[in-house]
Amino acid sequence: MPLYHGSALIIGFGAVLDSGASMFLRRRFSASAFLGDVREHGCTALLYIGELCRYLMATPPEPNDANNPVRTAMGNGLRPDLWLDFKSRFGIERISEFYAASEGNISFANFLNKDCTIGLTSNRVAVVEYDVDADEIVRGDDGKCRNVAGGEPGLLLGHINPLAKFEGYTDAEATERKIVRDAFEEGDAWFNTGDLIREVDVGFTLGYPHYQFVDRVGDTFRWKSENVSTNEVGEILNGFDDVEFCNVYGVEVPGSDGRAGMAAVRLAEGVDGLRLDALAAWVNRELPSYARPIFVRQQTDIDVTGTFKMVKGDLRREAYDITAIDDPVFVMKPGSSEYERLDETYLKTIQAGEAGF
């Protein structure tokens, strides 16, 4: 991780300073050199971001992958679809996933080594109903927020109080936009994390509920009157053999409400092209109809930030406009269960709002 990232600087380097441990810092991350590095330098702990783990899993497996000194990993963003395989392949005994934000007033940590969870918190939090399409919190007739049913995804709020302050930003207006007031009672104030989470059952937890990250609010879209989580769809698509990584997002389709699902995919090593029939069979079997990507864009690489977060802005703007991009795009037309290459004739039909989505 780059040292300008809070996790690397505080949890990584900070722990080294506090404990007197040693640290191995590579100038540039290399998935192929990872095992050689940790073996050579005797690294026992790994700091991660979820996509970094996916890069490691994308390297060709070797029988002795688990023969390395790494015992524990700590970080955030490790997706459930990767968690158990990552832990098993590299022989990692403990994954301490956590959830926090630099300006946030709450945090979660997986202290009990439970799988596929951000863990527990002692902070006062609420998980409330959120309308993805309207991009707003759902309030009842009394004007108050409504807690979601157990196991359902909802917007995470952190109660602002003397023990969990929200210091805010240099811009007072930006600070106020992150505060939800009068949420449950007059005069209360809550920090809006902008993240959707859900409670999960992981067995014995000392009486504390455990939670699982679902998606960023901006990464969730609404299609066919249903909320679609880009993270959850991405997990399914990444399980398809032809796909090494994918980036899922919603795109506008003229004449339709909401946003249609679209996935930019990078092919696995050795795969020359998507097997469209197999991909269609996979998404039809694994995803409900409203969550199946309508468009699939085949890319040679997927853009990420310096901290391995996937970049969606340009992809949303470019959408499926094959006249403006060089990548091949495939479409699942209304009434069809198969993908086919998108051509300019059908693109014009879509842009005219006549495709029938």
N, C-alpha and C positions, 0 to 999 in steps of 0.2 A: 504494500500500500504506500502511496506517496505521503510524505510526512506532513503535507498541508492538510490532509484529511484528519478530522478530529479523532477518529478511532486509532489511527496510526500514532498520532502525536501523544494522546492522553493514555489510551489503554495499552498501546504497544510500548512506545518509548518511555512513557510515564512509569509503567510497571517495571521496566528495566532499571530506571533510576532508583525507584523505591526499594527494589529487592536486591539490587546488585547483580542481576543476571547479565548475560551477554546477549548481544543482538546481531543477527546477520541481516544486513540490508543490501539488496541487490539494486544496481543502478536502474535496471529495467526488468520488469516482470517477464519471465519465460516459463511457460507451462512445460515445455519439453525438458528444461534444465532443473525443474523443481526437485525431483527426487534425488538427483545427483547432488544438488546444493544442500539439502537437509541432511543427507547422509555424511557428506564431507564435513559439515560444520556442527553436526550433532544437535540440530534444532529439535527441541521437544515440544514447542508450542507454535501454533500457526494463527496469524491474524488474517481474517478474510472478509471479503465482500462476496455476496452470493454468486455473481457472475464469474469471479475468479475461480470458484470451485467448479463451475461448469466448464471453464477452459481446461482445468486439470482433468476432468472426467472425459473431455473430448480427445485427450491424447491416447495413443494405442495402448491398451492394457498389457501388462506383463505379469507373469506368475508371481513375481516377488515384490509387487507394488506395496504390499502391507509390511514388508521387511524394511522399515524405516523408523527413526527414533521419535517421530511426532506422536505424542500421546493425547494432546488436547488441542482443540481449535476454538477460537472465540471470534465472533463477528456478527454481522447481520445480513439479512437478505438471502439466506440459503433456502431455496425453494423445497417444499415437501417432496416433489417428484425426484429430487436429487439426493435428499438427505441420507437415506439409509444406504444407498449404493455408494455414496461418497465415503461414508463412515466405514463401510465394510471393505471397500477396495483398498483404502490407504491405512487400514488398521487403526483408526482413531477411536480411542476409548470414550472420550467426552467431547460433546459439542455444546459450547456455552453461547447459544444465540442470545442476543440482547436487542432491545428496542429503545431508542432515544433520539433526540434531536438537539442540536447545539443550543437553540433558543427555547426548547421545550421545558415544561415544568414537571414532567413525569418520565418514568423509565420502567422497563421490564427487563428481567434477566432469567435465563433458564438455569437456575441454581441446581435443580434436581436431576439434571441429565435426562430429561424427557425428550422424546423424539418429536420433531416437526412442530415445535412451539417456541414462541418468543418468551415463554415463561410466565412469571408472576410479578406482581407489583404490590407494594404497600401503600402506594398513592391512592387517593380517591379518584376513581375514573368512572366514566359512563360510556356505554356503547348504544348510540341512538339511531333511530330510523333516519335515512337519508335518501332524498329523491335525486338520483343521478342525472336524470333527464333535465330537471329544472335546476340542478346544481345548488340545492339548498336543503337545509335540515327540515324534516317533517315535524310540524307542531300540531297538537290536537286542538280541539275546539276551545280549550281553555288557554291556548297560546303557549303551552309548555311542551318541551321535548318529550319524546316517547322512547323508552328503552326497547331494544329489539328482543324478540323471543330467543331463548337459549339456543346457541348454535348458529343463529342467523348472522350474516355480516351487517355491520353498522359502523357509523362514524365514531371514532374514538375522541372523547373529550377528557381533558384533565382539569380537575377542580383547582381553581386559583385561590390560595389561602396563604397565611404566613409561613407555613412549612413547605409550600410548593408555589413559589412566586413565578410570575411571568414577567421578566424584566422588559421584554419588548424590543423594538428596533429604534433606530435613530429617527425614523419617520413615525410621528404620532398617529397619522391616519392608518399606516400599515399595521401598527400595533393594534389599533382598535378593530381592524378587520379580522384579526385572529382571535378575538374574544367573543364568546357567545354569552350574552347576558340574559338574566331572568329565564334560565333554562328550565329549572324545576321549581324555583321559588323566587319571590321578588328580591332583587338585589344580589343574587348569586352571579358568579362569573366563572367561565370555563375556557380553557385554551383549546382552540380547534386545531387538532393535529393534521387534518387533511388526509388522514389514513383510515381505511376500512379494515377492521379486524373482526374476528369471531371467537367465541369461547369454544374450547375443545376439551374433550374428556381424555385425560392421559393417566387415569388411575390415581394412586395416592399422591396428594399434593399438600399435606399439612393444612388442609382446609382452604387453600388459596385457589381461586379459579385460574386456569391457564388459557392463554390466547394464542391465536395464529394470525399472522399478517395475511391480509387478502389482497389489497391493492391501494395505490394512491387514488384519491378521488378523481384527479385529472386523467388517470389511466383506466377509468371505468366508463363505459358508454352504455347507452340504452338502445335496444333494437327489438322490434316486434313486441314492444311493451315490457321487455325484460331487461334487467340489469346484467351486463356482461363484464366479467372481470378479465382484464388482459393478462394478469398473472396466471389465473387458473387455465385459461385457454392456452397460454404459452407453455404451461407445464405439460398439457396433453400433446401439443404439437411436437415438443421436444422429445417425446417418447417414440415418435415415428422414426424408423431406421434411416430414412434418407436425410433427415434434418439434424444438423449439428447444433445450431442456435436459431431462434426465431424472435421476432419483435412484433407484438400484436398491438393494434390500435384501431380506433374507429374512424371511418371516413364518411363524408356526406354523399348521399345519392339523391339527385333531384327527383322530386315527386314522392319521397319516402320520409316517414317520421324517424327521428333518431339518427343513429349512425350505423352503417354496416361494418361488420368485422373484416379486417384486412391483416394479413400476416406477411412480413418480410422474412424470408428464410435464407439461411446459409446452409449449403449442402454439406453433408458429412464427407470426410476424406474418401476419395475413390469413387464417389457418386457423380456421374456425368450429368444427370438430369433427373428431375422429379418424376417418379412413377405416378402419374396422375390418377390412374385407376386405384392404386393401392392407397394413395393419400386420401382420396375421396372415401374409400371404404373405412379408413381409419377414423376420419372426423365424423362420418355418419354413425359409426359405432360408439365412439367415445364421447361425443358432444351432443347436447340437445340441439334441435334445429336452429333456435335463435342464436346460439353461441358459435355455430360453424362459420369459419371465415368465408365470406363471399368472394373475396379476392386474395390471391396469393402472389407475392412478388418474389422472384428468385434473384438473390443478390450474391455477389462473390464475397462480400464481407458485410458486417453490420457495424455501424458506427457506435462507439461508446465513449463516455467521458473518461477523464483521467482516473476516476474511481470506479470504472467499469459499469457505470449505469448506462443503459441503452438510450440512445437519442431518438426521439419520436417526432420532433417538430417538423423537420424537412419531409419525413415520410408522410405525415398527415397532409402537408401542403401539396406534395406531389401526387399523393393518392394513387389512382390507377390510370393516370393520364399517360398513356404509352406514346403520345406524340411529344412528350417533354422528357421522358426517361428512356434509357437504353435497355433496362432490365426487362426480361419477359414477365408478363403478368397473366395469371390464369383466373378464370371466373367460373363460379357455379351459378348458372342462370336459374331464374325462378322456375320451379317445377322440376328441376333436374337434380340428380344426386351425383353428378360427375363434374369434374373440372375440365375446362377447355381453354385453349389460348385465346386471350382477348385480342380482337382485331379492331381496326379503326371504324369499321362499319357498326359494330355493336357498341363501341365506345360512344359514337354519336347518338345511338339509341338511348344509352344511359344518360348522357348529358342533356338530351331533350326531355327527360323524365318519362320516357315511353317504354322502359324495360320491364315494368310491372313488379318491381321489388316491393 
